[in-house]
Amino acid sequence: MPIYSPNQQELAGKISQDKVTLSNWRDWAWQRKHSIQDISTVESLLGITFGADERKKLEETLETFPLSITPYYLSLIDTDDWRNDPVFRQAFPSPCELEIDRHDMADPLDEDKDSPTPGITHRYPDRVLLQISNVCAMYCRHCTRKRKVGDVDSIPGKDAILAGIDYIRNTPVIRDVLLSGGDPFMLSDDYLDWILTELRTIPHVQVIRIGTRMPVVLPYRVTDKLVAMLKKHHPLWINTHFNHPREITTSAREALARMADAGIPLGNQTVLLAGVNDCPRIMKSLVHKLVENRVRPYYLYQCDLSRGLSHFRTPVGKGIEIMESLIGHTSGFSVPTYVIDAPGGGGKIPLTPNYLISLSTNKVVLRNFEGVITTYQEPENYQSGFCDRKCDDCHLQLNLEEAEEIGATGIEMLLSDHDATISLTPENNERMERRNND
Ligand SMILES: *Cc1c(COP(=O)(O)O)cnc(C)c1O
């Protein structure tokens, strides 16, 4: 029985002078230590050579956006068709990264602006993102935080992390904390344990989430020891980042099973990438493999406007086409929500094909995934009582002890009975200026 695939054995032999055992290969520290960071090593490991011209452009690209690939992730590349390989495309630089499109932005999501304290992005009413790592095992070429990749190749110290945790402690509306980075699983078990323990001392933090790509690029990081530690901090959710069915290998499956067996609900965020997964069949195969491994497809992201990603972007129509191929055609829980993270920091905006064709006061006309056009009769005697949000005299049984009220904002506010706002008007528009001048 081969201890690992012949391809991996051959690769390991080239990477290290010493004999590489299976336990070396499966040791995440070994994988980290032997991460590939230059073009020549990729050439020799994959048995490929770039021409002088291309080589020069690639070197230039690396000066802006560095390269780092784990031996494991590199071993997934199909050397027969490496240029079109989805793993190669996600891990290896392309000179296109230096072609700055005129719509590109350094920080399209305005994360730096929505940051009340370093490391925190507070964008939504009840949840925050806390960056606890500036490092990753593999530098994804499509990274949305590309501006920071390789920047401060470090893990924040306890003081910096405590500053973020203090913000959470002092902000009682936060009930959900999303640990992100970089990759939080780059931290040692003990350090991560310390952070989770600190967060768990905050009574209003109900849920903790971790976003990590380790199950994809370095599944050996998900050790029994790590999982035993995580398990102490439930309710804990993990979101990972598979983009292509080829990434779901035996090792990845093992990592996912370990986490699922520890009772951790698993989700997946995919980025729609031209030349990697912009195809309904690939996407369907991906979501099926995910659910087979107890991972719920969570988001499908439209590739954002970060600098150096223009060659990865697809039209939004491609995403809608993929959603058409999933909704109704496969299990509801296999269908992710397709989102655009709004440039300028508006947060995630869901996009779906249109199913509502028309409506009158008593009927709704809808279409299904097959093209059947159907009607839904509205109820004749629905009482839409006035809701003042003072729930004491309402017959619905809302236990108010458990439901903290956060004031309605945005469209929810416009729809509500208890708020007198009748329109939302952008600031700085000329019409408002004219009004102010009158
Ligand atoms: C994505 C994101 C979240 C979490 O959003 P969910 O829709 O709840 O998954 C929170 N904060 C920021 C800044 C985000 O980008």
The ligand as an ORCA input file, in Angstrom:
! r2SCAN-3c Opt
* xyz 0 1
  C     -18.844     38.244      5.950
  C     -18.678     39.103      7.109
  C     -19.321     38.822      8.312
  C     -20.234     37.631      8.486
  O     -21.351     37.736      7.664
  P     -22.417     36.578      7.658
  O     -23.331     36.947      6.542
  O     -23.072     36.608      8.996
  O     -21.695     35.295      7.436
  C     -19.141     39.688      9.358
  N     -18.347     40.766      9.255
  C     -17.726     41.073      8.112
  C     -16.888     42.286      8.045
  C     -17.853     40.243      6.989
  O     -17.203     40.531      5.867
*
